Amino acid sequence: MLPRPLLACFFCLCFLLAEAVAASTPTEAPPERWRAEQAVQFALAHSPDAHAAMERIRAAEADIRAARAAFLPQLGVSGEYSRTDNPMYSFGNILNQGLFTSDIDFNDPGTTDTLQARATLQYRLYNGGQDRAALTAADEQARAARYEQAAVSARLAGAVVRAFHTIRQAEDTVSARQSAVTAITASLEVARTRHAAGTLLREEVLNLEVQQARAEEQRIQARHGLDLARRGFSNLLGLSGTEVRLDPAGSEAQAVPDAASTAGRPELAAMAATVRALEAEVDRAGAGHRPTTDAFASYQAETGLEHDGSGNSWLAGMRLNYTLFDGERTEAALARATARLAGARAEQRKLQLAIELEAEQARLALAQEEERLKVTARMVAAAAESARLARLRFQEGVLLASDLIDTENRLTDARISHARATAARAMAVADLRRAVGLGQFNEGT
């Protein structure tokens, strides 16, 4: 039996773990069937990537509050009690407490004590523009964090759409493999009937049985691919152990964007904000060459317990500081900030070129997939008709089993190619929308 304190600690730990699990589990119940736009919204609300980006925004906003604190006065209070026989300090206590008399021995004023309460107010009037530059930098970094969060959301939305169509492709592949199994099974029954009637060799029946087994194996592999696609979809949505069913018919069709400009990409806006923040950091580093000015005031109440004296006093003034030589610390900080700014501008240009290339590649990929979709549609129609005729000829005994198998394989391959082309075209639309800075379904607008 554990001691009661240990039991209490154990139950507290269990409670905290339960709270943590509850906090990390989506509170919104997932739907029975997912529409593409619904999955995107769910992922943006529950994905760990989205939560991490939001926390970076909160951290940047905290930096803004810290930078703004430099523009506010600093107020402090303190209390102190001391006892001394040091002539200088003891004589000062006597003066502060109003106990001075002409018969005091300055060299040995005796033992005194003091109980002090002090309030101090300080305000920096000017510090070479360092505080203003720090606030500007913090504002721009927060703006960059918000744009980076938008970029994370755009990538996440695109990944969800791709995962959605990957599942659709996997489902179509399973359907094609199942159709192949059904067709070859039907042909095998015909072959067995003909073999029993003595019109077909045993070898032909065995060929069809091997093909049936191969078709079953391929169907199992396709089913496994579908399960993996569903698992990846759940992972993107921040879910685990949830059965995934799609509602393709209820999903909104994605329009092909007409805009060719990439100016709407949040990555570019984030980089521009980062450059502005580094420009402010250069100004902040250069503030070391300029003077600082402070205003200060204090009020002190003092009483002595040794001689029962008391006295109050105040102090106010201004202070000007100017560093004539700081060992070249300011020059080093300024050189570092300037180098970081130059590097960021080079990265900004590199990012601009990369995004323009990405958008062009997305446009070319979409054009290719649209042509490929047309070709595979004609391929499926021709292969289906060829398979229909081959089955009739096999039933009539004018076609070998090997030829029938080849025809069925061509039909299955055509259906799978069309499923891939359909999914690839949908993914290409999603990639192009992200490449030009558009939401997948205008989410967040």
VMD Tcl script that draws the C-alpha trace (Angstrom):
set ca {
  {0.00 0.00 0.00}
  {1.50 3.31 -1.07}
  {1.68 6.17 1.44}
  {-1.02 8.80 1.07}
  {1.34 11.56 -0.13}
  {2.61 9.30 -2.92}
  {-0.95 8.36 -3.86}
  {-1.89 12.03 -4.01}
  {1.09 12.78 -6.27}
  {0.18 9.82 -8.49}
  {-3.42 10.98 -8.95}
  {-2.26 14.55 -9.64}
  {0.09 13.25 -12.32}
  {-2.69 11.20 -13.90}
  {-4.94 14.27 -13.92}
  {-2.27 16.41 -15.60}
  {-1.63 13.73 -18.24}
  {-5.35 13.48 -18.94}
  {-5.54 17.25 -19.33}
  {-2.59 17.21 -21.74}
  {-4.15 14.47 -23.85}
  {-7.47 16.29 -23.90}
  {-5.75 19.51 -24.96}
  {-3.95 17.77 -27.83}
  {-7.06 15.95 -29.11}
  {-9.33 17.79 -31.56}
  {-12.59 18.77 -29.89}
  {-14.46 18.91 -33.19}
  {-15.95 15.57 -34.16}
  {-14.78 14.46 -37.63}
  {-17.55 13.88 -40.19}
  {-18.56 10.47 -41.46}
  {-17.56 11.43 -45.01}
  {-14.97 14.03 -45.87}
  {-15.41 16.70 -48.50}
  {-12.14 18.20 -49.76}
  {-12.85 21.75 -48.57}
  {-14.08 20.41 -45.22}
  {-10.83 18.46 -44.76}
  {-8.78 21.58 -45.50}
  {-10.63 23.62 -42.87}
  {-10.30 20.82 -40.32}
  {-6.56 20.50 -40.94}
  {-6.03 24.26 -40.59}
  {-7.78 24.13 -37.21}
  {-6.28 20.92 -35.79}
  {-2.99 20.11 -37.48}
  {0.14 20.31 -35.27}
  {1.82 22.38 -38.00}
  {-0.92 25.01 -37.78}
  {-0.70 25.08 -33.98}
  {3.10 25.47 -34.08}
  {2.83 28.39 -36.52}
  {0.27 30.08 -34.26}
  {2.59 29.77 -31.28}
  {5.36 31.46 -33.28}
  {2.99 34.36 -33.89}
  {2.26 34.63 -30.16}
  {5.99 34.66 -29.42}
  {6.51 37.48 -31.94}
  {3.66 39.47 -30.40}
  {5.31 39.05 -26.99}
  {8.49 40.54 -28.49}
  {6.45 43.58 -29.56}
  {5.17 44.07 -26.02}
  {8.73 43.80 -24.72}
  {9.93 46.42 -27.24}
  {7.10 48.80 -26.34}
  {8.08 48.61 -22.68}
  {11.11 50.80 -23.49}
  {8.76 53.74 -24.14}
  {7.16 53.54 -20.70}
  {8.60 54.93 -17.45}
  {10.11 52.58 -14.89}
  {8.70 52.87 -11.36}
  {10.18 50.99 -8.45}
  {9.98 50.90 -4.65}
  {12.51 49.59 -2.15}
  {12.97 49.27 1.59}
  {16.13 48.99 3.65}
  {17.25 48.81 7.26}
  {20.87 49.27 8.34}
  {22.86 49.99 11.49}
  {26.40 51.41 11.53}
  {29.11 53.20 13.52}
  {30.98 54.31 10.38}
  {31.48 58.07 10.93}
  {30.52 59.08 7.40}
  {27.38 56.93 7.18}
  {26.39 57.57 10.78}
  {26.70 61.34 10.35}
  {24.62 61.08 7.16}
  {21.89 59.25 9.07}
  {21.90 61.99 11.70}
  {21.46 64.67 9.05}
  {18.74 62.77 7.19}
  {16.80 62.18 10.42}
  {17.04 65.83 11.60}
  {19.12 65.04 14.71}
  {22.10 67.36 14.13}
  {23.34 69.39 17.14}
  {26.49 71.48 17.49}
  {28.00 69.21 20.12}
  {28.24 66.17 17.78}
  {31.74 64.80 17.35}
  {32.18 64.54 13.58}
  {34.93 61.95 13.98}
  {32.84 59.76 16.26}
  {29.13 60.50 15.92}
  {28.28 57.14 17.51}
  {26.10 54.24 16.40}
  {23.00 55.02 14.33}
  {20.45 53.06 12.34}
  {18.06 53.88 9.54}
  {14.86 52.42 8.16}
  {14.27 53.69 4.63}
  {11.43 53.48 2.12}
  {12.17 54.79 -1.36}
  {10.17 55.26 -4.59}
  {12.09 55.80 -7.83}
  {10.86 56.92 -11.25}
  {13.05 56.74 -14.37}
  {12.30 57.57 -17.98}
  {14.60 57.41 -20.98}
  {14.02 60.50 -23.09}
  {16.33 59.53 -25.93}
  {18.67 56.64 -26.60}
  {19.86 57.31 -30.12}
  {16.75 55.76 -31.73}
  {17.56 52.27 -30.45}
  {14.14 51.70 -28.85}
  {12.25 52.91 -31.92}
  {14.33 50.65 -34.17}
  {13.78 47.70 -31.82}
  {10.01 48.25 -31.91}
  {10.05 48.49 -35.71}
  {12.05 45.28 -35.94}
  {9.65 43.49 -33.57}
  {6.63 44.70 -35.57}
  {8.12 43.44 -38.81}
  {9.11 40.11 -37.29}
  {5.56 39.65 -36.04}
  {4.27 40.51 -39.50}
  {6.70 37.98 -40.98}
  {5.47 35.35 -38.51}
  {1.88 35.94 -39.60}
  {2.83 35.60 -43.25}
  {4.82 32.46 -42.45}
  {1.74 31.07 -40.73}
  {-0.21 31.80 -43.92}
  {2.49 29.99 -45.92}
  {2.28 26.99 -43.60}
  {-1.50 26.98 -43.99}
  {-1.18 27.15 -47.79}
  {1.26 24.23 -47.87}
  {-0.94 22.27 -45.47}
  {-4.07 22.93 -47.52}
  {-2.28 21.84 -50.68}
  {-1.03 18.68 -48.98}
  {-4.57 17.86 -47.78}
  {-5.99 18.26 -51.28}
  {-3.22 16.05 -52.70}
  {-3.89 13.43 -50.00}
  {-7.63 13.61 -50.77}
  {-7.04 12.88 -54.46}
  {-4.43 10.26 -53.63}
  {-7.16 8.36 -51.79}
  {-9.48 8.78 -54.77}
  {-6.78 7.43 -57.07}
  {-6.16 4.51 -54.73}
  {-9.89 3.75 -54.61}
  {-10.09 3.81 -58.41}
  {-7.05 1.53 -58.58}
  {-8.70 -0.94 -56.20}
  {-11.85 -0.79 -58.32}
  {-9.85 -1.48 -61.49}
  {-8.05 -4.39 -59.84}
  {-11.35 -5.78 -58.61}
  {-12.82 -5.50 -62.10}
  {-9.82 -7.42 -63.43}
  {-10.38 -10.17 -60.85}
  {-14.08 -10.34 -61.72}
  {-13.42 -10.47 -65.45}
  {-10.69 -13.10 -65.28}
  {-12.80 -15.19 -62.88}
  {-15.69 -15.14 -65.35}
  {-13.35 -16.12 -68.19}
  {-11.93 -18.91 -66.02}
  {-15.41 -20.35 -65.52}
  {-15.91 -20.31 -69.29}
  {-12.52 -22.03 -69.75}
  {-13.38 -24.76 -67.25}
  {-16.68 -25.38 -68.98}
  {-14.96 -25.63 -72.36}
  {-12.27 -27.90 -70.89}
  {-14.92 -30.17 -69.46}
  {-16.52 -30.26 -72.92}
  {-13.17 -31.17 -74.45}
  {-12.82 -27.99 -76.53}
  {-10.01 -26.35 -74.52}
  {-6.61 -27.59 -73.41}
  {-5.79 -27.94 -69.72}
  {-2.82 -25.61 -70.28}
  {-5.18 -22.78 -71.21}
  {-7.15 -23.28 -67.99}
  {-3.93 -23.22 -65.97}
  {-2.86 -19.96 -67.66}
  {-6.13 -18.35 -66.60}
  {-5.78 -19.69 -63.05}
  {-2.29 -18.16 -62.80}
  {-3.64 -14.86 -64.11}
  {-6.47 -14.97 -61.59}
  {-3.96 -15.45 -58.76}
  {-1.84 -12.59 -60.09}
  {-4.90 -10.34 -60.29}
  {-5.81 -11.22 -56.69}
  {-2.28 -10.34 -55.58}
  {-2.42 -6.99 -57.36}
  {-5.78 -6.25 -55.81}
  {-4.33 -6.94 -52.33}
  {-1.43 -4.59 -53.06}
  {-3.82 -1.91 -54.27}
  {-5.88 -2.30 -51.10}
  {-2.74 -1.86 -49.02}
  {-1.91 1.33 -50.93}
  {-5.41 2.62 -50.20}
  {-4.97 1.95 -46.48}
  {-1.66 3.85 -46.48}
  {-3.23 6.79 -48.33}
  {-6.03 6.97 -45.78}
  {-3.52 6.84 -42.92}
  {-1.52 9.71 -44.44}
  {-4.72 11.73 -44.84}
  {-5.61 11.25 -41.16}
  {-2.10 12.25 -40.13}
  {-2.35 15.54 -42.02}
  {-5.63 16.29 -40.25}
  {-4.09 15.64 -36.83}
  {-6.18 12.51 -36.29}
  {-5.27 8.96 -35.39}
  {-7.25 5.74 -35.48}
  {-10.08 7.36 -37.46}
  {-11.77 5.62 -40.38}
  {-11.58 7.76 -43.52}
  {-14.40 7.91 -46.03}
  {-14.59 10.49 -48.79}
  {-17.49 12.36 -50.33}
  {-16.09 13.27 -53.78}
  {-19.52 14.12 -55.20}
  {-20.13 16.70 -52.48}
  {-16.70 18.31 -52.82}
  {-16.36 21.70 -54.42}
  {-14.61 21.72 -57.79}
  {-11.42 23.76 -57.79}
  {-11.27 26.46 -60.43}
  {-8.14 26.80 -62.52}
  {-6.62 30.21 -61.65}
  {-6.25 32.78 -64.43}
  {-3.74 34.95 -62.55}
  {-0.12 34.53 -63.56}
  {1.35 36.79 -60.86}
  {2.99 35.33 -57.77}
  {2.71 38.57 -55.77}
  {0.15 36.97 -53.48}
  {2.54 34.34 -52.15}
  {2.85 34.73 -48.35}
  {6.47 33.54 -48.49}
  {7.39 36.69 -50.44}
  {5.53 38.92 -48.00}
  {7.21 37.18 -45.06}
  {10.64 37.67 -46.61}
  {9.92 41.34 -47.31}
  {8.94 41.83 -43.67}
  {12.12 40.07 -42.56}
  {14.20 42.43 -44.72}
  {12.46 45.45 -43.18}
  {13.14 44.04 -39.71}
  {16.83 43.69 -40.54}
  {16.89 47.25 -41.85}
  {15.60 48.33 -38.45}
  {18.29 46.21 -36.81}
  {20.92 48.17 -38.76}
  {19.47 51.41 -37.36}
  {19.44 49.88 -33.91}
  {23.10 48.87 -34.16}
  {24.06 52.37 -35.32}
  {22.40 53.92 -32.26}
  {25.60 53.22 -30.31}
  {27.15 56.27 -32.00}
  {24.51 58.59 -30.55}
  {24.00 59.92 -26.99}
  {21.33 58.87 -24.48}
  {19.27 61.09 -22.19}
  {17.42 60.00 -19.03}
  {15.14 61.74 -16.54}
  {14.92 60.45 -12.98}
  {13.19 61.28 -9.69}
  {12.99 59.64 -6.28}
  {11.33 60.21 -2.92}
  {12.72 58.76 0.31}
  {11.19 58.44 3.76}
  {13.65 57.61 6.57}
  {13.35 57.01 10.30}
  {15.87 55.99 12.95}
  {15.07 53.56 15.73}
  {18.30 54.24 17.67}
  {17.64 57.97 18.26}
  {14.00 58.24 17.20}
  {14.62 60.69 14.37}
  {13.01 60.91 10.95}
  {13.21 62.83 7.70}
  {11.94 62.80 4.13}
  {13.79 63.86 0.99}
  {13.45 63.92 -2.79}
  {15.79 63.93 -5.76}
  {15.16 64.76 -9.42}
  {17.29 65.45 -12.44}
  {18.43 64.57 -15.96}
  {21.39 62.58 -17.19}
  {23.24 62.76 -20.51}
  {25.56 59.94 -21.57}
  {27.79 59.78 -24.60}
  {30.26 57.00 -25.21}
  {33.45 58.31 -26.76}
  {34.99 54.88 -27.34}
  {33.47 51.45 -26.78}
  {36.24 49.27 -28.13}
  {34.59 49.24 -31.60}
  {31.63 47.23 -30.30}
  {29.21 49.48 -32.17}
  {31.18 49.14 -35.43}
  {31.17 45.35 -35.06}
  {27.44 45.25 -34.33}
  {26.75 47.55 -37.27}
  {28.88 45.43 -39.62}
  {27.11 42.27 -38.48}
  {23.65 43.81 -38.95}
  {24.61 45.15 -42.38}
  {25.90 41.75 -43.47}
  {22.72 40.02 -42.29}
  {20.64 42.55 -44.22}
  {22.67 42.03 -47.41}
  {22.29 38.26 -47.04}
  {18.54 38.56 -46.53}
  {18.18 40.70 -49.66}
  {20.05 38.05 -51.65}
  {17.76 35.36 -50.21}
  {14.76 37.50 -51.09}
  {15.86 37.65 -54.73}
  {16.54 33.90 -54.74}
  {13.08 33.21 -53.28}
  {11.43 35.41 -55.91}
  {13.10 33.51 -58.73}
  {12.29 30.13 -57.15}
  {8.61 31.00 -56.74}
  {8.34 32.26 -60.31}
  {9.89 29.00 -61.52}
  {7.54 26.99 -59.30}
  {4.51 28.79 -60.73}
  {5.68 28.20 -64.30}
  {6.31 24.52 -63.59}
  {2.83 24.23 -62.05}
  {1.24 25.76 -65.17}
  {3.15 23.42 -67.48}
  {2.29 20.42 -65.28}
  {-1.41 21.27 -65.41}
  {-1.33 21.56 -69.21}
  {0.41 18.19 -69.43}
  {-2.06 16.46 -67.10}
  {-5.06 17.83 -69.00}
  {-3.70 16.37 -72.25}
  {-2.86 13.13 -70.49}
  {-6.40 12.89 -69.10}
  {-7.89 13.14 -72.58}
  {-5.55 10.48 -73.92}
  {-6.22 8.02 -71.09}
  {-9.97 8.50 -71.46}
  {-9.73 7.41 -75.11}
  {-7.44 4.58 -74.05}
  {-9.99 3.25 -71.55}
  {-12.80 3.38 -74.09}
  {-10.77 1.51 -76.70}
  {-9.45 -1.06 -74.21}
  {-12.92 -1.71 -72.82}
  {-14.34 -2.39 -76.28}
  {-11.36 -4.58 -77.15}
  {-11.83 -6.61 -73.96}
  {-15.53 -7.05 -74.65}
  {-14.84 -8.44 -78.10}
  {-12.01 -10.65 -76.80}
  {-14.27 -12.23 -74.20}
  {-16.87 -13.03 -76.87}
  {-14.25 -14.57 -79.13}
  {-12.85 -16.61 -76.23}
  {-16.33 -17.95 -75.47}
  {-16.67 -18.92 -79.12}
  {-13.31 -20.70 -79.04}
  {-11.51 -18.55 -81.57}
  {-9.14 -16.79 -79.12}
  {-6.36 -18.22 -76.98}
  {-6.31 -17.68 -73.22}
  {-2.95 -15.87 -73.47}
  {-4.43 -13.35 -75.89}
  {-7.42 -12.83 -73.60}
  {-5.08 -12.27 -70.65}
  {-3.13 -9.65 -72.62}
  {-6.35 -7.86 -73.49}
  {-7.59 -7.86 -69.89}
  {-4.22 -6.55 -68.68}
  {-4.36 -3.71 -71.20}
  {-7.81 -2.76 -69.95}
  {-6.71 -2.79 -66.32}
  {-3.60 -0.76 -67.13}
  {-5.70 1.75 -69.06}
  {-8.13 2.18 -66.15}
  {-5.27 2.64 -63.68}
  {-3.56 5.16 -65.99}
  {-6.82 7.10 -66.27}
  {-7.23 7.09 -62.47}
  {-3.70 8.41 -62.08}
  {-4.27 11.07 -64.72}
  {-7.51 12.16 -63.06}
  {-5.83 12.48 -59.67}
  {-2.73 14.13 -61.16}
  {-4.85 16.74 -62.93}
  {-6.67 17.59 -59.69}
  {-3.35 17.78 -57.84}
  {-1.91 20.01 -60.57}
  {-4.79 22.46 -60.11}
  {-4.13 22.51 -56.36}
  {-0.40 23.06 -56.94}
  {-1.05 25.92 -59.35}
  {-3.45 27.63 -56.94}
  {-0.84 27.47 -54.20}
  {1.94 28.57 -56.57}
  {0.13 31.81 -57.44}
  {-0.85 32.51 -53.83}
  {-4.51 31.45 -53.92}
  {-6.27 29.37 -51.30}
  {-7.47 25.93 -52.29}
  {-11.11 26.80 -51.57}
  {-10.71 30.47 -50.62}
  {-10.15 29.41 -47.04}
  {-9.42 32.20 -44.59}
  {-11.12 34.83 -46.79}
}
mol new
graphics top color blue
foreach p $ca { graphics top sphere $p radius 0.5 }
foreach p [lrange $ca 0 end-1] q [lrange $ca 1 end] { graphics top cylinder $p $q radius 0.2 }
display resetview
